[in-house]
Amino acid sequence: MQALSLVIRPETPDDHHAIERLHARAFGPGRYARTAFRLREGATHRADLSVTASVGSFLVGSVRMAPVTAGGGGFLALGPLAVDPSFSGRGVGTSLMRASLTAAAEAGESLVILVGDAPFYARFGFRPVPAGQLVLPGPVDPARFLALELKPDFLATAQGPVAADRRS
């Protein structure tokens, strides 16, 4: 397989429409019913922590970070992580994850949560959220509700219903 000439860079406002088309290709119309989508609904993602991947002029991947709160504390929800289906399995998602998590850590963030495939996200340090500690606005498989502490022991302080932080 030929190596990609992948360019990873921060998301810009000009990326909006290309990212929306990418989400449609990667997830289809069912994405709107997912709990993770409902969590982010109506909130603005953090463009300073959101990253895109391009090959030439074609946007092939994107990951976003959105501010959320629980129990009075703020942290981040990662997602969606989208890779164009024709570029799946070529390291795009891994490159995006590394870049976005590095940006979050450098920004001094404490915790990142997500709903996703545990075997994929475990390689970045994500682990299941303890049962009942955080509650999302809809059903979720507990094995897919994951967290990564960027500051040690922060997860223990985050409790209760998780909601989008619409103050951003």
DSSP file (Angstrom, degrees, kcal/mol; ACC not computed):
  #  RESIDUE AA STRUCTURE BP1 BP2  ACC     N-H-->O    O-->H-N    N-H-->O    O-->H-N    TCO  KAPPA ALPHA  PHI   PSI    X-CA   Y-CA   Z-CA
    1    1 A M              0   0    0      0, 0.0     2,-0.2     0, 0.0     0, 0.0   0.000 360.0 360.0 360.0 133.9    0.0    0.0    0.0
    2    2 A Q        -     0   0    0      1,-0.1     2,-0.1     0, 0.0     0, 0.0  -0.473 360.0-108.8 -73.8 139.7    1.4    3.4   -1.0
    3    3 A A        -     0   0    0     -2,-0.2     2,-0.2     1,-0.1    -1,-0.1  -0.396  35.0-119.2 -66.6 143.0    2.1    5.9    1.8
    4    4 A L        -     0   0    0     86,-0.2     2,-1.2    -2,-0.1    -1,-0.1  -0.576   3.8-135.4 -82.6 146.0   -0.3    8.8    2.1
    5    5 A S        +     0   0    0     -2,-0.2    51,-0.6     2,-0.0     2,-0.4  -0.657  44.4 179.8 -92.6  73.1    0.8   12.4    1.7
    6    6 A L  E     -A   55   0A   0     -2,-1.2     2,-0.6    49,-0.1    49,-0.2  -0.621  20.3-160.9 -87.1 131.1   -1.3   13.3    4.7
    7    7 A V  E     -A   54   0A   0     47,-2.7    47,-2.1    -2,-0.4     2,-0.5  -0.958   5.6-165.7-112.1 117.7   -1.5   16.8    5.9
    8    8 A I  E     +A   53   0A   0     -2,-0.6    45,-0.2    45,-0.2    43,-0.0  -0.892  23.5 150.2-102.6 128.2   -2.8   17.2    9.5
    9    9 A R  E     -A   52   0A   0     43,-2.1    43,-3.1    -2,-0.5     3,-0.1  -0.979  49.1 -80.0-152.3 162.0   -3.8   20.7   10.5
   10   10 A P  E     -A   51   0A   0      0, 0.0    41,-0.3     0, 0.0    38,-0.1  -0.324  55.5-101.5 -62.2 147.0   -6.2   22.6   12.8
   11   11 A E        -     0   0    0     39,-2.5    39,-0.1    36,-0.5    51,-0.0  -0.399  38.7-162.4 -66.1 144.9   -9.7   23.0   11.6
   12   12 A T    >   -     0   0    0     -2,-0.1     3,-2.0    -3,-0.1     4,-0.3  -0.856  34.7-106.0-122.8 162.7  -10.7   26.4   10.1
   13   13 A P  G >  S+     0   0    0      0, 0.0     3,-1.4     0, 0.0     4,-0.2   0.820 118.2  65.2 -57.0 -30.2  -14.1   27.9    9.4
   14   14 A D  G 3  S+     0   0    0      1,-0.2     4,-0.4     2,-0.1     3,-0.3   0.661  92.2  64.1 -67.0 -14.4  -13.6   27.2    5.7
   15   15 A D  G <> S+     0   0    0     -3,-2.0     4,-2.6     1,-0.2     5,-0.3   0.584  73.8  97.5 -82.9 -10.6  -13.6   23.4    6.4
   16   16 A H  H <> S+     0   0    0     -3,-1.4     4,-2.3    -4,-0.3    -1,-0.2   0.881  84.8  40.8 -50.2 -55.1  -17.2   23.4    7.6
   17   17 A H  H  > S+     0   0    0     -3,-0.3     4,-2.2    -4,-0.2    -1,-0.2   0.888 115.3  50.9 -67.3 -38.4  -19.0   22.2    4.4
   18   18 A A  H  > S+     0   0    0     -4,-0.4     4,-2.2     1,-0.2    -1,-0.2   0.889 111.0  49.7 -64.8 -37.7  -16.3   19.7    3.6
   19   19 A I  H  X S+     0   0    0     -4,-2.6     4,-2.7     2,-0.2    -2,-0.2   0.904 108.7  51.9 -67.5 -40.9  -16.6   18.3    7.1
   20   20 A E  H  X S+     0   0    0     -4,-2.3     4,-2.0    -5,-0.3    -2,-0.2   0.913 111.0  47.6 -60.9 -42.2  -20.3   18.0    6.9
   21   21 A R  H  X S+     0   0    0     -4,-2.2     4,-2.2     2,-0.2    -1,-0.2   0.895 110.9  52.3 -65.4 -39.0  -20.0   16.1    3.6
   22   22 A L  H  X S+     0   0    0     -4,-2.2     4,-2.9     2,-0.2     5,-0.2   0.926 107.9  51.0 -61.0 -45.6  -17.4   13.8    5.2
   23   23 A H  H  X>S+     0   0    0     -4,-2.7     4,-2.8     1,-0.2     5,-0.7   0.897 109.2  51.2 -60.0 -40.3  -19.8   13.1    8.1
   24   24 A A  H  X5S+     0   0    0     -4,-2.0     4,-1.3     3,-0.2    -1,-0.2   0.914 113.8  44.1 -63.6 -42.1  -22.5   12.2    5.7
   25   25 A R  H  <5S+     0   0    0     -4,-2.2    -2,-0.2     1,-0.2    -1,-0.2   0.907 120.3  40.6 -67.7 -41.2  -20.2    9.8    3.8
   26   26 A A  H  <5S+     0   0    0     -4,-2.9    -2,-0.2    -5,-0.2    -3,-0.2   0.857 133.6  14.6 -78.5 -36.3  -18.8    8.3    7.0
   27   27 A F  H  <5S-     0   0    0     -4,-2.8     3,-0.4    -5,-0.2    -3,-0.2   0.630  87.3-149.3-119.2 -18.4  -21.9    8.0    9.1
   28   28 A G    ><< -     0   0    0     -4,-1.3     3,-1.4    -5,-0.7     4,-0.2  -0.110  51.9 -48.7  70.7-175.5  -25.0    8.4    7.0
   29   29 A P  G >  S+     0   0    0      0, 0.0     3,-1.2     0, 0.0     4,-0.2   0.705 124.9  75.6 -69.4 -19.5  -28.3    9.9    8.1
   30   30 A G  G >  S+     0   0    0     -3,-0.4     3,-1.4     1,-0.2     4,-0.5   0.616  72.6  85.9 -67.3 -10.7  -28.4    7.7   11.2
   31   31 A R  G X  S+     0   0    0     -3,-1.4     3,-0.9     1,-0.3     6,-0.3   0.808  78.1  64.2 -61.6 -29.2  -25.8    9.9   12.9
   32   32 A Y  G <  S+     0   0    0     -3,-1.2    -1,-0.3     1,-0.2    -2,-0.1   0.722  99.4  52.6 -69.5 -20.3  -28.4   12.3   14.1
   33   33 A A  G <  S+     0   0    0     -3,-1.4    -1,-0.2    -4,-0.2    -2,-0.2   0.579  84.6 109.0 -90.8 -10.2  -30.0    9.7   16.4
   34   34 A R  S <> S-     0   0    0     -3,-0.9     4,-2.3    -4,-0.5     3,-0.2  -0.369  73.5-128.0 -72.0 145.5  -26.9    8.7   18.2
   35   35 A T  H  > S+     0   0    0    104,-0.4     4,-2.2     1,-0.2     5,-0.2   0.891 109.2  55.5 -58.0 -42.6  -26.4    9.7   21.8
   36   36 A A  H  > S+     0   0    0      1,-0.2     4,-1.4     2,-0.2    -1,-0.2   0.886 108.7  48.0 -61.4 -38.8  -23.0   11.2   21.1
   37   37 A F  H  > S+     0   0    0     -6,-0.3     4,-1.2     1,-0.2    -1,-0.2   0.922 110.2  52.1 -65.9 -42.9  -24.5   13.5   18.4
   38   38 A R  H  < S+     0   0    0     -4,-2.3    -2,-0.2     1,-0.2    -1,-0.2   0.849 104.9  56.7 -63.2 -33.7  -27.3   14.5   20.8
   39   39 A L  H  < S+     0   0    0     -4,-2.2   125,-0.4     1,-0.2    -1,-0.2   0.902 113.6  39.0 -62.2 -40.9  -24.7   15.4   23.5
   40   40 A R  H >< S+     0   0    0     -4,-1.4     3,-2.3    -3,-0.2    -1,-0.2   0.596  86.7 125.2 -86.0 -11.8  -23.0   17.8   21.1
   41   41 A E  T 3< S+     0   0    0     -4,-1.2   123,-0.1     1,-0.3     3,-0.1  -0.225  81.5   6.9 -55.9 128.0  -26.2   19.2   19.5
   42   42 A G  T 3  S+     0   0    0      1,-0.3     2,-0.3   124,-0.0    -1,-0.3   0.408 107.1 107.1  83.3  -2.8  -26.5   22.9   19.8
   43   43 A A    <   -     0   0    0     -3,-2.3     2,-0.5   125,-0.0    -1,-0.3  -0.781  69.0-121.9-108.0 153.8  -23.0   23.4   21.2
   44   44 A T        -     0   0    0     -2,-0.3   124,-0.1   121,-0.3   121,-0.1  -0.790  25.7-130.7 -93.5 132.4  -20.0   24.8   19.4
   45   45 A H        -     0   0    0     -2,-0.5     2,-1.0    21,-0.2    21,-0.3  -0.351  29.1-100.0 -75.1 163.3  -16.9   22.6   19.1
   46   46 A R    >>  -     0   0    0     19,-3.8     3,-1.5     1,-0.2     4,-0.7  -0.755  31.8-169.1 -86.4 101.9  -13.5   23.9   20.1
   47   47 A A  T 34 S+     0   0    0     -2,-1.0   -36,-0.5     1,-0.3     3,-0.5   0.809  84.6  63.8 -62.3 -29.5  -11.9   24.7   16.7
   48   48 A D  T 34 S+     0   0    0      1,-0.2    -1,-0.3   -38,-0.1    -2,-0.1   0.691 112.8  34.6 -69.3 -16.4   -8.5   25.2   18.5
   49   49 A L  T <4 S+     0   0    0     -3,-1.5     2,-0.3    16,-0.2    -1,-0.2   0.395  99.4  95.9-114.6  -1.5   -8.6   21.5   19.5
   50   50 A S     <  -     0   0    0     -4,-0.7   -39,-2.5    -3,-0.5     2,-0.3  -0.732  56.7-164.6 -97.1 142.6  -10.3   20.1   16.3
   51   51 A V  E     -AB  10  63A   0     12,-2.2    12,-2.5    -2,-0.3     2,-0.3  -0.919   9.6-156.9-133.5 147.5   -8.2   18.8   13.6
   52   52 A T  E     -AB   9  62A   0    -43,-3.1   -43,-2.1    -2,-0.3     2,-0.4  -0.847   6.4-149.2-120.5 160.8   -8.5   17.8    9.9
   53   53 A A  E     -AB   8  61A   0      8,-2.5     7,-2.5    -2,-0.3     8,-1.6  -0.998  18.9-178.7-128.4 133.2   -6.6   15.5    7.6
   54   54 A S  E     -AB   7  59A   0    -47,-2.1   -47,-2.7    -2,-0.4     2,-0.5  -0.959  23.8-157.4-131.7 149.9   -6.2   16.1    3.8
   55   55 A V  E >  S-AB   6  58A   0      3,-2.4     3,-2.0    -2,-0.3     2,-0.2  -0.979  80.6 -41.7-120.5 112.9   -4.6   14.4    0.9
   56   56 A G  T 3  S-     0   0    0    -51,-0.6   -49,-0.1    -2,-0.5    -2,-0.0  -0.516 124.4 -27.9  62.3-130.3   -4.0   17.1   -1.7
   57   57 A S  T 3  S+     0   0    0     -2,-0.2     2,-0.6    -3,-0.1    -1,-0.3   0.355 117.1 102.8 -96.1   5.9   -7.1   19.3   -1.7
   58   58 A F  E <   -B   55   0A   0     -3,-2.0    -3,-2.4     2,-0.0     2,-0.6  -0.809  68.4-138.7 -97.1 119.5   -9.4   16.4   -0.5
   59   59 A L  E     +B   54   0A   0     -2,-0.6    -5,-0.3    -5,-0.2     3,-0.1  -0.658  29.2 170.0 -75.0 117.2  -10.4   16.4    3.2
   60   60 A V  E     +     0   0A   0     -7,-2.5    24,-3.0    -2,-0.6     2,-0.3   0.493  56.8  17.1-110.5  -6.9  -10.2   12.8    4.2
   61   61 A G  E     -BC  53  83A   0     -8,-1.6    -8,-2.5    22,-0.2     2,-0.3  -0.993  52.1-179.7-163.7 157.3  -10.6   13.0    8.0
   62   62 A S  E     -BC  52  82A   0     20,-2.4    20,-3.2    -2,-0.3     2,-0.4  -0.978   4.8-171.4-157.2 144.3  -11.7   15.2   10.8
   63   63 A V  E     -BC  51  81A   0    -12,-2.5   -12,-2.2    -2,-0.3     2,-0.3  -0.993  12.8-163.7-138.1 139.0  -12.0   15.0   14.6
   64   64 A R  E     -     0   0A   0     16,-0.8    15,-3.4    -2,-0.4     2,-0.4  -0.868   9.8-152.2-121.5 154.3  -13.7   17.5   16.8
   65   65 A M  E     - C   0  78A   0    -19,-0.4   -19,-3.8    -2,-0.3    13,-0.2  -0.993  14.3-168.7-123.4 131.6  -13.6   18.3   20.5
   66   66 A A  E     - C   0  77A   0     11,-2.6    11,-2.8    -2,-0.4     2,-0.3  -0.954  24.7-115.6-121.9 140.3  -16.6   19.9   22.2
   67   67 A P  E     + C   0  76A   0      0, 0.0    98,-2.7     0, 0.0     2,-0.3  -0.556  40.2 173.3 -74.4 135.7  -16.8   21.4   25.7
   68   68 A V  E     -DC 164  75A   0      7,-2.6     7,-2.4    96,-0.3     2,-0.3  -0.883  16.0-147.8-134.5 166.6  -19.1   19.5   28.1
   69   69 A T  E     +DC 163  74A   0     94,-2.7    94,-2.3    -2,-0.3     2,-0.3  -0.946  15.0 172.6-134.6 156.6  -19.9   19.7   31.8
   70   70 A A  E >  S- C   0  73A   0      3,-2.0     3,-1.9    -2,-0.3    89,-0.3  -0.864  75.2  -2.0-160.2 130.8  -20.9   17.4   34.6
   71   71 A G  T 3  S-     0   0    0     90,-0.4     3,-0.1     1,-0.3    89,-0.1   0.797 129.3 -56.6  59.6  29.7  -21.3   18.1   38.3
   72   72 A G  T 3  S+     0   0    0      1,-0.3     2,-0.3    86,-0.0    -1,-0.3   0.340 115.0 109.5  86.7  -8.1  -20.1   21.7   37.8
   73   73 A G  E <   -C   70   0A   0     -3,-1.9    -3,-2.0    86,-0.2     2,-0.3  -0.765  58.3-137.9-104.3 150.1  -16.8   20.8   36.1
   74   74 A G  E     +C   69   0A   0     -2,-0.3     2,-0.2    -5,-0.2    -5,-0.2  -0.801  33.3 140.1-107.6 147.8  -15.9   21.2   32.5
   75   75 A F  E     -C   68   0A   0     -7,-2.4    -7,-2.6    -2,-0.3     2,-0.3  -0.817  43.9 -78.5-159.3-162.7  -14.0   18.8   30.2
   76   76 A L  E     -Ce  67 112A   0     35,-2.2    37,-2.6    -2,-0.2     2,-0.5  -0.858  15.9-153.8-120.4 147.6  -14.1   17.6   26.6
   77   77 A A  E     -Ce  66 113A   0    -11,-2.8   -11,-2.6    -2,-0.3     2,-0.4  -0.987  22.7-144.3-112.6 123.4  -16.2   15.2   24.5
   78   78 A L  E     -C   65   0A   0     35,-3.1    37,-0.4    -2,-0.5   -13,-0.2  -0.727  34.0-178.9 -88.4 131.6  -14.2   13.9   21.5
   79   79 A G  E     +     0   0A   0    -15,-3.4     2,-0.1    -2,-0.4   -16,-0.1  -0.509  30.6   6.2 139.2 157.6  -16.2   13.3   18.3
   80   80 A P  E     -     0   0A   0      0, 0.0   -16,-0.8     0, 0.0     2,-0.7   0.508  51.2-171.3 -79.8 150.9  -17.0   12.7   15.8
   81   81 A L  E     -C   63   0A   0    -18,-0.2     2,-0.4    -3,-0.2   -18,-0.2  -0.942  19.9-178.4 -97.7 114.7  -13.9   11.2   14.5
   82   82 A A  E     -C   62   0A   0    -20,-3.2   -20,-2.4    -2,-0.7     2,-0.4  -0.960  17.0-178.9-124.8 135.0  -14.6   10.7   10.8
   83   83 A V  E     -C   61   0A   0     -2,-0.4   -22,-0.2   -22,-0.2     5,-0.1  -0.999  39.9-106.0-129.1 132.8  -12.5    9.2    8.1
   84   84 A D    >   -     0   0    0    -24,-3.0     3,-2.8    -2,-0.4     4,-0.3  -0.339  32.2-124.7 -54.8 131.4  -13.6    9.0    4.5
   85   85 A P  G >  S+     0   0    0      0, 0.0     3,-1.1     0, 0.0    -1,-0.2   0.796 109.4  60.5 -53.3 -31.1  -14.4    5.3    3.9
   86   86 A S  G 3  S+     0   0    0      1,-0.2    -2,-0.1     3,-0.0   -26,-0.0   0.602 108.3  45.0 -74.0  -8.6  -12.0    5.1    0.9
   87   87 A F  G X  S+     0   0    0     -3,-2.8     3,-1.2   -27,-0.2     5,-0.5   0.253  83.4 133.1-114.0   9.5   -9.2    6.0    3.3
   88   88 A S  T <   +     0   0    0     -3,-1.1    -4,-0.0    -4,-0.3     0, 0.0  -0.288  68.1  21.6 -61.5 143.4  -10.1    3.6    6.1
   89   89 A G  T 3  S+     0   0    0      1,-0.1    -1,-0.2     0, 0.0    -3,-0.0   0.634  93.8 103.8  77.1  14.3   -7.3    1.5    7.6
   90   90 A R  S <  S-     0   0    0     -3,-1.2   -86,-0.2   -87,-0.0    -2,-0.1   0.194  99.2 -96.3-115.8  16.4   -4.6    3.8    6.4
   91   91 A G  S  > S+     0   0    0      3,-0.0     4,-2.2    -4,-0.0     5,-0.2   0.498  88.1 121.9  88.8   3.6   -3.7    5.6    9.7
   92   92 A V  H  > S+     0   0    0     -5,-0.5     4,-2.4     2,-0.2     5,-0.2   0.948  76.7  46.5 -65.4 -48.6   -5.8    8.7    9.2
   93   93 A G  H  > S+     0   0    0      1,-0.2     4,-2.6     2,-0.2    -1,-0.2   0.897 112.3  50.8 -60.9 -41.9   -7.8    8.2   12.4
   94   94 A T  H  > S+     0   0    0      2,-0.2     4,-2.4     1,-0.2    -1,-0.2   0.918 110.7  48.8 -62.5 -44.1   -4.7    7.5   14.4
   95   95 A S  H  X S+     0   0    0     -4,-2.2     4,-2.0     1,-0.2    -2,-0.2   0.903 112.5  48.5 -63.0 -41.4   -3.0   10.6   13.1
   96   96 A L  H  X S+     0   0    0     -4,-2.4     4,-2.7     2,-0.2     5,-0.2   0.921 110.7  50.8 -64.2 -44.0   -6.0   12.7   13.9
   97   97 A M  H  X S+     0   0    0     -4,-2.6     4,-2.7     1,-0.2     5,-0.3   0.937 110.2  48.9 -60.1 -47.5   -6.3   11.3   17.4
   98   98 A R  H  X S+     0   0    0     -4,-2.4     4,-2.1     1,-0.2    -1,-0.2   0.923 113.5  47.0 -59.3 -44.7   -2.7   12.0   18.2
   99   99 A A  H  X S+     0   0    0     -4,-2.0     4,-2.1     2,-0.2    -1,-0.2   0.911 114.6  45.1 -65.9 -42.8   -2.9   15.5   17.0
  100  100 A S  H  X S+     0   0    0     -4,-2.7     4,-2.2     2,-0.2    -2,-0.2   0.897 114.1  48.1 -71.6 -38.4   -6.2   16.4   18.8
  101  101 A L  H  X S+     0   0    0     -4,-2.7     4,-2.4    -5,-0.2    -1,-0.2   0.875 111.2  51.2 -69.5 -35.8   -5.1   14.8   22.1
  102  102 A T  H  X S+     0   0    0     -4,-2.1     4,-2.7    -5,-0.3    -2,-0.2   0.927 110.6  49.2 -63.3 -44.0   -1.8   16.6   22.0
  103  103 A A  H  X S+     0   0    0     -4,-2.1     4,-1.5     2,-0.2    -2,-0.2   0.904 111.5  49.2 -61.6 -41.7   -3.6   19.9   21.4
  104  104 A A  H  <>S+     0   0    0     -4,-2.2     5,-2.3     2,-0.2     4,-0.3   0.919 112.7  46.8 -64.7 -44.0   -6.0   19.2   24.3
  105  105 A A  H ><5S+     0   0    0     -4,-2.4     3,-1.5     1,-0.2    -2,-0.2   0.920 112.0  50.2 -64.1 -43.6   -3.1   18.3   26.7
  106  106 A E  H 3<5S+     0   0    0     -4,-2.7    -1,-0.2     1,-0.3    -2,-0.2   0.785 106.0  57.1 -65.9 -26.4   -1.1   21.4   25.6
  107  107 A A  T 3<5S-     0   0    0     -4,-1.5    -1,-0.3    -5,-0.2    -2,-0.2   0.483 119.6-111.8 -81.5  -2.9   -4.2   23.5   26.2
  108  108 A G  T < 5 +     0   0    0     -3,-1.5    -3,-0.2    -4,-0.3    -2,-0.1   0.678  58.6 162.9  83.2  17.6   -4.3   22.3   29.8
  109  109 A E      < -     0   0    0     -5,-2.3    -1,-0.2    -6,-0.2     3,-0.1  -0.313  28.0-154.5 -70.2 157.4   -7.5   20.2   29.5
  110  110 A S        +     0   0    0      1,-0.3    40,-2.7   -36,-0.2    41,-1.9   0.782  63.6  13.3-103.9 -34.5   -8.2   17.6   32.2
  111  111 A L  E     - F   0 149A   0     38,-0.3   -35,-2.2    39,-0.2     2,-0.4  -0.998  49.5-161.5-152.0 143.4  -10.4   14.9   30.7
  112  112 A V  E     -eF  76 148A   0     36,-2.1    36,-2.6    -2,-0.3     2,-0.3  -0.999  14.2-173.6-128.5 129.0  -11.7   13.7   27.3
  113  113 A I  E     +eF  77 147A   0    -37,-2.6   -35,-3.1    -2,-0.4     2,-0.3  -0.810   9.4 162.6-114.9 161.3  -14.7   11.4   27.0
  114  114 A L  E     - F   0 146A   0     32,-2.1    32,-2.7    -2,-0.3     2,-0.5  -0.978  37.3-123.5-163.5 166.2  -16.2    9.7   24.0
  115  115 A V  E     + F   0 145A   0    -37,-0.4     2,-0.3    -2,-0.3    30,-0.2  -0.986  63.1 102.9-115.4 117.7  -18.5    6.9   22.8
  116  116 A G  S    S-     0   0    0     28,-2.5     2,-0.7    -2,-0.5    -2,-0.1  -0.964  72.2 -38.0-173.5-172.9  -16.6    4.6   20.5
  117  117 A D    >>  -     0   0    0     -2,-0.3     4,-2.3     1,-0.2     3,-0.5  -0.559  44.8-152.7 -73.6 108.3  -14.8    1.3   19.8
  118  118 A A  H 3> S+     0   0    0     -2,-0.7     4,-2.3     1,-0.2     5,-0.2   0.864  90.8  54.4 -55.1 -43.9  -12.8    0.4   22.9
  119  119 A P  H 3> S+     0   0    0      0, 0.0     4,-0.6     0, 0.0    -1,-0.2   0.898 112.5  44.3 -60.7 -37.9  -10.1   -1.6   21.2
  120  120 A F  H X4 S+     0   0    0     -3,-0.5     3,-0.8     1,-0.2    -2,-0.2   0.956 118.9  40.9 -68.1 -49.7   -9.3    1.3   18.8
  121  121 A Y  H ><>S+     0   0    0     -4,-2.3     5,-1.7     1,-0.2     3,-1.6   0.707  98.8  74.4 -77.0 -19.8   -9.3    4.0   21.5
  122  122 A A  H ><5S+     0   0    0     -4,-2.3     3,-1.8    -5,-0.3    -1,-0.2   0.831  85.1  66.6 -61.1 -31.1   -7.5    1.9   24.2
  123  123 A R  T <<5S+     0   0    0     -3,-0.8    -1,-0.3    -4,-0.6    -2,-0.2   0.694 101.6  48.8 -65.1 -16.3   -4.3    2.5   22.3
  124  124 A F  T < 5S-     0   0    0     -3,-1.6    -1,-0.3    -4,-0.2    -2,-0.2   0.394 129.8 -95.5 -99.8   0.0   -4.5    6.2   23.2
  125  125 A G  T < 5S+     0   0    0     -3,-1.8    24,-0.3     1,-0.3    -3,-0.2   0.473  72.5 149.7 101.7   3.7   -5.2    5.4   26.9
  126  126 A F      < -     0   0    0     -5,-1.7    -1,-0.3    22,-0.1    22,-0.2  -0.482  19.7-179.1 -72.8 141.2   -9.0    5.5   26.9
  127  127 A R  E     -G  147   0A   0     20,-2.4    20,-2.8    -2,-0.2    16,-0.0  -0.923  37.0 -80.5-134.1 157.9  -10.7    3.3   29.5
  128  128 A P  E     -G  146   0A   0      0, 0.0    18,-0.3     0, 0.0    15,-0.1  -0.303  45.9-115.1 -59.8 142.0  -14.4    2.6   30.3
  129  129 A V        -     0   0    0     16,-2.6    16,-0.1    13,-0.3     3,-0.1  -0.618  43.6 -96.5 -72.3 133.4  -16.1    5.2   32.5
  130  130 A P    >>  -     0   0    0      0, 0.0     3,-2.1     0, 0.0     4,-0.6  -0.271  53.9 -89.1 -54.3 136.6  -17.1    3.6   35.8
  131  131 A A  T 34 S+     0   0    0      1,-0.3     4,-0.1     2,-0.1     0, 0.0  -0.184 106.9   3.0 -52.6 129.7  -20.7    2.5   35.7
  132  132 A G  T 34 S+     0   0    0      2,-0.3    28,-0.3    -3,-0.1    -1,-0.3   0.325  99.0 106.6  79.9  -6.9  -23.1    5.2   36.8
  133  133 A Q  T <4 S+     0   0    0     -3,-2.1    27,-2.7     1,-0.2     2,-0.4   0.934  88.1  21.2 -71.7 -45.5  -20.5    7.9   37.3
  134  134 A L  E  < S-h  160   0B   0     -4,-0.6     2,-0.5    25,-0.2    -2,-0.3  -0.954  73.5-154.3-122.4 144.0  -21.4   10.0   34.3
  135  135 A V  E     -h  161   0B   0     25,-2.1    27,-3.4    -2,-0.4    -4,-0.0  -0.976   6.3-150.9-124.4 124.4  -24.7    9.8   32.5
  136  136 A L        -     0   0    0     -2,-0.5     2,-1.9     2,-0.3    27,-0.1  -0.514  33.1-102.3 -88.9 161.2  -25.1   10.7   28.8
  137  137 A P  S    S+     0   0    0      0, 0.0    -1,-0.1     0, 0.0   -99,-0.0  -0.245  98.2   9.4 -80.7  52.1  -28.4   12.2   27.3
  138  138 A G  S    S-     0   0    0     -2,-1.9    -2,-0.3     2,-0.0     2,-0.1  -0.887 103.8 -45.3 158.5 174.1  -29.5    8.9   25.8
  139  139 A P        +     0   0    0      0, 0.0  -104,-0.4     0, 0.0     2,-0.3  -0.347  53.4 170.8 -69.7 145.6  -28.7    5.2   25.7
  140  140 A V        -     0   0    0   -105,-0.1     5,-0.1    -4,-0.1    -4,-0.1  -0.974  40.5-110.4-153.3 140.7  -25.1    4.0   25.4
  141  141 A D    >>  -     0   0    0     -2,-0.3     3,-2.4     1,-0.2     4,-0.6  -0.611  29.5-139.4 -67.5 119.9  -23.3    0.7   25.6
  142  142 A P  G >4 S+     0   0    0      0, 0.0     3,-0.7     0, 0.0   -13,-0.3   0.791 101.3  60.8 -56.3 -28.8  -21.2    1.0   28.8
  143  143 A A  G 34 S+     0   0    0      1,-0.2   -25,-0.2   -15,-0.1    -2,-0.1   0.677 106.4  47.4 -71.3 -16.1  -18.3   -0.7   27.2
  144  144 A R  G <4 S+     0   0    0     -3,-2.4   -28,-2.5   -27,-0.1     2,-0.9   0.454  86.4  94.8-103.1  -3.8  -18.2    2.1   24.5
  145  145 A F  E <<  +F  115   0A   0     -3,-0.7   -16,-2.6    -4,-0.6     2,-0.3  -0.803  62.4 174.2 -92.4 106.2  -18.4    5.0   27.0
  146  146 A L  E     -FG 114 128A   0    -32,-2.7   -32,-2.1    -2,-0.9     2,-0.3  -0.751  21.1-165.1-121.8 157.4  -14.7    5.8   27.4
  147  147 A A  E     -FG 113 127A   0    -20,-2.8   -20,-2.4    -2,-0.3     2,-0.4  -0.988   8.1-160.5-141.5 150.1  -12.5    8.4   29.1
  148  148 A L  E     -F  112   0A   0    -36,-2.6   -36,-2.1    -2,-0.3     2,-0.6  -0.980  17.4-143.6-130.1 118.5   -8.9    9.6   29.0
  149  149 A E  E     +F  111   0A   0     -2,-0.4   -38,-0.3   -24,-0.3   -39,-0.1  -0.715  18.2 179.4 -82.3 123.1   -7.5   11.6   31.9
  150  150 A L  S    S+     0   0    0    -40,-2.7   -39,-0.2    -2,-0.6    -1,-0.2   0.627  82.7  42.4 -92.4 -19.4   -5.1   14.2   30.8
  151  151 A K  S >  S-     0   0    0    -41,-1.9     3,-1.7    -3,-0.1     4,-0.3  -0.998 106.6-103.2-123.9 126.2   -4.7   15.2   34.5
  152  152 A P  T 3  S+     0   0    0      0, 0.0    -2,-0.1     0, 0.0   -42,-0.0  -0.122  97.7   4.1 -53.3 139.3   -4.4   12.4   36.9
  153  153 A D  T 3  S+     0   0    0      1,-0.1     4,-0.4    -4,-0.1     3,-0.2   0.556  88.9 122.6  66.8  12.5   -7.4   11.5   39.0
  154  154 A F    X>  +     0   0    0     -3,-1.7     3,-1.7   -44,-0.2     4,-0.6   0.866  63.4  65.4 -71.2 -34.7   -9.7   14.1   37.3
  155  155 A L  G >4 S+     0   0    0     -4,-0.3     3,-1.3     1,-0.3    -1,-0.2   0.862  92.3  62.2 -56.9 -36.9  -12.2   11.5   36.3
  156  156 A A  G 34 S+     0   0    0      1,-0.3    -1,-0.3    -3,-0.2    -2,-0.2   0.753 102.6  51.7 -61.5 -23.3  -13.1   10.8   39.9
  157  157 A T  G <4 S+     0   0    0     -3,-1.7     2,-0.7    -4,-0.4    -1,-0.3   0.606  91.8  85.6 -88.9 -12.0  -14.3   14.5   40.3
  158  158 A A    <<  +     0   0    0     -3,-1.3     2,-0.3    -4,-0.6   -87,-0.2  -0.808  58.8 152.2 -95.2 112.8  -16.6   14.3   37.2
  159  159 A Q        +     0   0    0     -2,-0.7   -25,-0.2   -89,-0.3   -86,-0.2  -0.985  29.6  23.3-142.6 150.5  -20.0   12.9   38.2
  160  160 A G  E    S-h  134   0B   0    -27,-2.7   -25,-2.1    -2,-0.3     2,-0.1  -0.493  96.4  -4.7 101.5-166.2  -23.6   13.2   37.1
  161  161 A P  E     -h  135   0B   0      0, 0.0     2,-0.5     0, 0.0   -90,-0.4  -0.411  63.9-136.9 -66.8 135.8  -25.4   14.0   33.9
  162  162 A V        +     0   0    0    -27,-3.4     2,-0.3   -92,-0.1   -92,-0.2  -0.813  29.0 174.9 -94.6 132.1  -23.1   15.2   31.0
  163  163 A A  E     -D   69   0A   0    -94,-2.3   -94,-2.7    -2,-0.5     2,-0.1  -0.967  36.9 -96.4-136.0 151.6  -24.3   18.2   29.0
  164  164 A A  E     -D   68   0A   0   -125,-0.4     2,-1.0    -2,-0.3   -96,-0.3  -0.414  35.0-126.1 -63.2 140.1  -22.9   20.3   26.3
  165  165 A D    >   -     0   0    0    -98,-2.7     3,-0.9     1,-0.1  -121,-0.3  -0.800  29.8-179.5 -89.4 100.8  -21.3   23.5   27.5
  166  166 A R  T 3   +     0   0    0     -2,-1.0    -1,-0.1     1,-0.2    -2,-0.1   0.339  62.8  86.8 -87.1   7.0  -23.2   26.1   25.5
  167  167 A R  T 3         0   0    0      1,-0.2    -1,-0.2  -123,-0.0    -2,-0.0   0.658 360.0 360.0 -78.3 -15.3  -21.3   29.0   27.0
  168  168 A S    <         0   0    0     -3,-0.9    -1,-0.2  -124,-0.1    -2,-0.1   0.484 360.0 360.0 -72.8 360.0  -18.5   28.6   24.4
